[in-house]
Amino acid sequence: MKLVEPIIAMQAELQQIRRDLHAHPELCYEEQRTSDVVAAKLTEWGIPVVRGLGLTGVVGIIKNGTSARAIGLRADMDALPMQEVNTFAHASRHPGKMHACGHDGHTAMLLGAARHLAGTRNFDGTVYLVFQPAEEGGAGARRMIEDGLFERFPMDAIYGMHNWPGYASGTLSVVEGPMMASSNEFHVTVKGKGSHAAQPHKGIDPVMIAVQIAQSWQHIMTREKSPLDTAVLSITQIHAGSATNVIPDEAQLIGTVRTFTTPVLDLIEKRMGEIAAHTAAGFGAEVDFQFKRNYPPLVNHARETAFALEVMRAVVGPEMVNDNVEPTMGAEDFAFFLQAKPGCYIFIGNGEGEHRDGGHGLGPCVLHNGSYDFNDQLLPVGASFWVRLAETSLPLR
């Protein structure tokens, strides 16, 4: 590895920041303390700060030279509404809230890069440090865009990074094109006619109709979309009735759809609605079909991905880089940024969990798990990548 030496020297400081953030997790759009910490550190290092985009977002601005070129580096800040089971010293102090996705580490890595870039100014142009709120279901990226992020801070490209448990510690991975899936949810209510369970002919059974709809939806996945187009349709909840001898008036189907492209999503949503409506009508029932598109597919741009790969290899070495990582059906609202600007999103390997302090939970060190903890060994790796990315993208003339 060819990490930035001064950043290696500040690892203990970055670890302290990261663990402080971990101990004080805040949910989406509640990241007031977190944004205070970020803004205070940036100000301490002489970096101008703009607050309030996306409600609790923070943007730091580092300028040098005369070039009009600019890039954005993004870190997410919010935690998850779940209970931490770790008992080490920096475990969450707020019941029901936990940094179980490593956003504390993402924030600390970008802060490390910010301090070095502000101190050295070894670039010509502008680096925008985008500390984003509400990635976990709140679409904070979209909110920042709506609040004028790209108009107020015009940038040529934007980059993001997420730790990835199970990948070797410190490895960097990326793929051109779709890397993460869209996230969408459906809530379908079948409206029948209740009756006594002993007299089903006097009613319209919404439960059996819901079952028919659920089974028919799988026809979309296996016979209507191309088998080369990856997609997942998962019914995760079925709700109906309250007694064993009563056929209810209604039944609900709730779940999620994931795709890597919008045309495939369009097909699935359209056909789900048609099948639900026609099946219900065929049995004399009605249906209320609600389909919500949460996050779009995250699609890396070709030029920015190739550029990021060059920097990745320079920082950690070719043997530590995977340039064709398997896409995941998980979702990320960085996708909104990539719809508006060229850019690239990469993974940094978090290891298998051996890094965790004594007192960690007995569960696996995977995302959204109560036993998870960010690997502090990644702090200088991620920060060094950000620094070299900025310096290489905005070279001194």
C-alpha positions in Angstrom: 0.0 0.0 0.0 1.1 3.6 -0.7 -1.0 5.4 2.0 -0.5 9.1 2.8 2.0 9.2 5.6 0.5 12.1 7.5 -2.9 10.4 7.4 -1.4 7.2 8.9 0.0 9.4 11.7 -3.5 10.7 12.5 -5.2 7.3 12.7 -5.5 7.5 16.5 -7.3 10.9 16.2 -9.6 9.6 13.4 -10.4 6.5 15.5 -11.3 8.7 18.4 -13.7 10.7 16.2 -15.2 7.6 14.7 -15.8 5.9 18.1 -17.3 9.1 19.5 -19.8 9.2 16.6 -20.5 5.5 17.1 -21.3 6.1 20.8 -23.7 8.9 19.8 -25.8 7.6 16.9 -28.5 9.7 15.4 -31.3 8.7 13.0 -32.1 10.2 9.6 -32.7 13.9 9.7 -31.8 14.0 13.4 -28.0 14.2 12.9 -27.7 17.5 14.8 -24.8 16.4 17.1 -23.1 14.6 14.3 -23.3 17.6 11.9 -22.0 19.8 14.8 -19.0 17.6 15.2 -18.3 17.6 11.5 -18.7 21.4 11.1 -16.6 22.1 14.2 -13.7 19.9 12.8 -13.9 21.5 9.4 -13.9 25.0 10.9 -11.0 24.1 13.1 -9.0 23.1 10.0 -9.9 26.3 8.2 -12.4 24.9 5.9 -15.5 27.0 5.1 -18.7 25.3 5.9 -22.3 25.5 4.7 -25.0 23.8 6.7 -28.7 23.1 6.3 -28.9 21.3 2.9 -31.0 18.2 3.5 -31.9 19.7 6.8 -28.8 18.4 8.7 -26.3 18.1 5.9 -22.9 19.8 5.9 -20.8 20.8 2.9 -17.2 21.8 3.4 -15.4 23.7 0.7 -11.6 23.5 0.0 -10.4 25.7 -2.8 -6.9 26.1 -4.2 -5.5 27.7 -7.4 -7.5 29.2 -10.2 -9.1 26.2 -11.9 -12.8 26.0 -12.2 -12.7 22.3 -12.0 -14.4 20.7 -8.9 -15.3 17.3 -7.5 -17.5 16.1 -4.7 -16.6 13.5 -2.1 -19.6 12.2 -0.1 -20.0 10.5 3.3 -23.3 9.6 4.9 -23.9 10.3 8.6 -27.0 8.7 9.9 -27.5 5.6 12.1 -30.2 2.9 12.2 -33.2 2.4 14.5 -32.0 -0.9 16.0 -30.5 -2.1 19.3 -26.7 -2.6 19.6 -25.7 -5.7 21.4 -22.0 -4.8 21.7 -20.8 -3.8 25.2 -17.4 -2.4 24.4 -16.6 1.2 25.5 -17.8 2.9 22.4 -21.1 1.1 22.1 -24.2 3.1 21.5 -25.4 5.2 24.5 -28.8 5.6 23.0 -31.1 2.6 23.2 -32.7 1.6 19.9 -30.1 3.5 17.8 -26.9 2.1 16.4 -24.3 2.8 13.8 -24.8 -0.6 12.3 -23.8 0.3 8.7 -20.5 2.1 9.3 -21.6 5.6 8.5 -19.5 6.7 11.5 -16.5 5.3 9.7 -17.4 6.9 6.4 -17.7 10.3 8.1 -14.3 9.9 9.9 -12.5 8.9 6.7 -13.8 11.9 4.9 -12.8 14.1 7.8 -9.3 12.7 7.7 -9.0 13.5 4.0 -10.4 17.0 4.6 -7.8 17.8 7.2 -4.9 16.7 4.9 -6.3 18.4 1.8 -6.8 21.7 3.7 -3.3 21.5 5.1 -1.4 20.7 1.9 -3.6 22.2 -0.9 -1.8 20.0 -3.4 -4.4 20.4 -6.1 -5.9 23.1 -8.4 -9.6 23.5 -8.2 -12.3 22.9 -5.6 -13.1 19.9 -3.4 -16.6 19.8 -2.0 -16.9 17.6 1.1 -20.6 16.4 1.2 -21.6 15.0 4.6 -25.1 13.7 3.8 -27.9 12.9 6.2 -30.6 10.3 6.0 -29.3 7.6 3.7 -31.1 4.9 5.7 -34.5 5.3 4.1 -34.7 9.1 4.2 -33.4 9.8 0.7 -31.1 12.5 2.1 -29.2 12.6 -1.2 -32.4 13.6 -3.0 -33.2 16.1 -0.3 -29.8 17.8 -0.7 -30.2 17.9 -4.5 -33.6 19.5 -4.1 -32.1 22.0 -1.7 -29.7 23.1 -4.5 -26.5 21.1 -3.8 -25.3 21.0 -7.4 -26.4 24.6 -8.2 -24.7 26.0 -5.1 -21.7 23.8 -5.4 -21.1 23.0 -9.1 -19.0 19.9 -9.5 -17.8 17.9 -12.4 -18.2 14.6 -10.7 -19.1 13.0 -7.3 -17.7 10.0 -5.6 -18.9 7.8 -2.7 -17.5 4.9 -0.7 -19.1 2.3 1.6 -17.4 -0.3 3.8 -18.3 -3.9 2.9 -18.0 -6.7 5.4 -16.8 -10.1 4.1 -14.3 -8.4 1.7 -10.7 -8.5 2.9 -9.8 -5.6 5.1 -8.6 -2.6 3.0 -9.4 -4.0 -0.4 -11.2 -1.7 -2.8 -13.9 -2.9 -5.2 -16.0 -1.5 -7.9 -17.8 -2.3 -11.2 -18.8 -0.1 -14.1 -22.6 0.2 -14.6 -25.2 -1.1 -12.2 -23.6 -1.8 -8.8 -26.6 -1.6 -6.5 -30.2 -2.2 -7.1 -33.3 0.0 -6.9 -35.4 -0.2 -3.8 -39.1 -0.2 -4.1 -42.1 -1.3 -2.0 -45.6 -2.3 -2.6 -48.7 -2.3 -0.4 -51.7 -4.1 -1.9 -55.1 -4.5 -0.3 -57.6 -7.0 -1.6 -61.1 -5.9 -0.7 -63.5 -8.8 -0.6 -66.7 -9.5 1.4 -66.4 -11.1 4.8 -68.5 -14.0 5.9 -68.7 -16.9 8.3 -65.9 -19.4 7.6 -68.6 -22.1 7.5 -70.5 -20.2 4.8 -67.8 -19.0 2.4 -70.2 -19.0 -0.5 -71.9 -15.9 1.1 -68.7 -13.9 0.9 -65.8 -13.0 -1.4 -62.7 -14.4 0.2 -59.8 -11.9 0.0 -57.3 -14.3 1.4 -57.6 -16.8 -1.4 -57.5 -14.0 -3.9 -54.4 -12.6 -2.4 -52.8 -16.0 -2.6 -53.7 -16.2 -6.3 -52.2 -12.7 -6.9 -49.0 -13.7 -5.1 -48.5 -16.8 -7.1 -49.4 -15.0 -10.4 -46.8 -12.3 -9.7 -44.0 -14.9 -10.0 -45.1 -15.4 -13.7 -43.7 -11.9 -14.3 -40.3 -12.9 -12.9 -40.0 -16.2 -14.7 -41.9 -15.7 -18.0 -42.3 -12.0 -18.8 -39.0 -10.3 -18.1 -35.9 -11.4 -19.8 -34.0 -14.1 -17.8 -30.9 -11.9 -18.4 -32.4 -9.0 -16.4 -31.8 -9.4 -12.7 -34.7 -8.6 -10.4 -36.2 -9.7 -7.1 -39.8 -9.6 -6.0 -40.3 -10.5 -2.4 -43.6 -10.7 -0.6 -42.5 -10.1 3.0 -45.8 -9.6 4.8 -49.4 -11.0 4.4 -52.0 -9.7 6.8 -55.6 -10.9 7.0 -58.2 -11.7 9.5 -58.4 -11.9 13.3 -60.4 -15.1 14.0 -60.3 -18.7 12.9 -64.0 -18.8 12.0 -64.3 -15.5 10.1 -63.4 -14.8 6.5 -62.2 -11.2 6.6 -63.2 -8.3 4.4 -59.6 -7.5 3.4 -56.2 -9.0 2.9 -52.9 -7.2 2.5 -49.7 -8.1 0.5 -46.6 -6.1 1.4 -43.1 -6.5 0.1 -40.3 -5.2 -2.0 -39.0 -5.2 -5.6 -35.4 -4.7 -6.6 -34.0 -4.2 -10.1 -30.8 -2.9 -11.7 -32.5 -1.0 -14.5 -35.5 1.3 -14.7 -37.1 -0.4 -17.7 -37.3 -3.7 -15.9 -38.8 -1.9 -12.9 -41.4 -0.3 -15.2 -42.4 -3.7 -16.5 -42.7 -5.3 -13.1 -44.7 -2.4 -11.6 -47.1 -2.3 -14.5 -47.7 -6.0 -14.6 -48.0 -6.4 -10.9 -50.8 -3.8 -10.9 -52.6 -5.3 -13.9 -52.4 -8.9 -12.5 -53.7 -7.7 -9.1 -56.6 -5.8 -10.5 -57.7 -8.4 -13.1 -57.3 -11.3 -10.6 -59.4 -9.5 -8.0 -62.0 -8.6 -10.6 -62.2 -12.2 -11.8 -63.4 -13.2 -8.3 -65.7 -10.2 -7.7 -63.3 -8.3 -5.5 -61.5 -4.9 -5.7 -57.9 -4.1 -5.1 -56.0 -1.0 -3.9 -52.5 -1.2 -5.5 -49.8 1.1 -4.1 -46.2 0.9 -5.4 -43.6 3.3 -4.1 -40.2 3.8 -5.7 -37.7 4.6 -3.0 -34.2 4.6 -4.4 -33.2 4.2 -8.1 -30.5 1.7 -9.3 -27.0 2.9 -8.5 -25.2 3.0 -11.8 -21.5 3.9 -12.0 -20.3 6.0 -14.9 -17.7 4.5 -17.2 -15.1 7.3 -17.3 -15.3 8.0 -13.5 -15.1 4.3 -12.7 -12.0 3.9 -14.9 -10.5 6.9 -13.2 -11.3 5.6 -9.7 -9.7 2.3 -10.5 -6.4 4.0 -11.4 -6.4 5.8 -8.0 -7.4 2.6 -6.2 -4.5 0.7 -7.7 -2.1 3.5 -6.9 -3.2 3.6 -3.2 -3.6 -0.1 -2.2 -1.9 -1.9 -5.1 -3.4 -3.9 -7.9 -3.6 -7.1 -5.8 -5.9 -5.3 -3.4 -8.3 -4.1 -6.1 -11.4 -5.9 -7.6 -12.5 -4.2 -10.7 -15.4 -6.4 -11.4 -17.2 -6.8 -8.1 -20.5 -8.7 -8.0 -23.4 -6.1 -7.9 -25.6 -6.3 -4.8 -29.4 -6.2 -4.6 -29.0 -3.8 -1.7 -29.8 -0.1 -2.4 -28.1 3.2 -1.7 -29.4 6.7 -2.2 -26.1 7.8 -3.6 -27.9 6.6 -6.8 -29.7 10.0 -6.8 -26.3 11.8 -7.1 -25.3 9.5 -10.0 -28.5 10.3 -11.8 -27.6 14.0 -11.6 -23.9 14.0 -12.0 -21.1 11.7 -13.4 -19.5 9.7 -10.7 -18.6 6.4 -9.1 -19.3 4.5 -5.9 -16.9 2.0 -4.5 -16.6 -0.6 -1.7 -13.8 -0.8 0.9 -13.4 -4.2 2.5 -14.3 -4.3 6.2 -13.0 -7.8 6.9 -14.7 -10.7 8.7 -15.0 -9.1 12.1 -11.7 -10.0 13.8 -11.0 -6.3 14.3 -13.8 -5.9 16.9 -12.9 -5.1 20.5 -13.6 -7.4 23.4 -17.2 -7.1 24.4 -18.6 -7.3 20.9 -21.8 -9.2 20.3 -21.8 -12.9 19.3 -23.4 -12.2 16.0 -21.6 -11.7 12.7 -19.9 -8.5 11.8 -22.3 -7.7 8.9 -24.2 -4.6 8.0 -27.5 -4.0 9.9 -26.5 -6.4 12.6 -26.4 -5.6 16.3 -22.9 -7.1 16.6 -21.4 -5.0 13.8 -18.6 -2.5 14.2 -16.6 -0.5 11.6 -13.0 -1.6 11.1 -10.8 1.3 12.3 -7.9 0.0 10.3 -9.7 1.3 7.2 -9.6 4.9 8.3 -6.2 5.8 6.8 -6.9 3.6 3.7 -10.2 5.4 2.9 -8.9 8.8 3.8 -5.8 8.2 1.6 -8.0 7.2 -1.3 -10.0 10.4 -1.0 -6.9 12.5 -0.9 -5.3 10.8 -4.0 -8.6 10.9 -5.8 -8.9 14.7 -5.3 -5.2 15.4 -6.1 -5.3 13.2 -9.2 -8.6 14.6 -10.4 -7.5 18.2 -9.9 -3.7 18.2 -10.6 -1.6 21.3 -10.1 -0.9 23.0 -13.5 
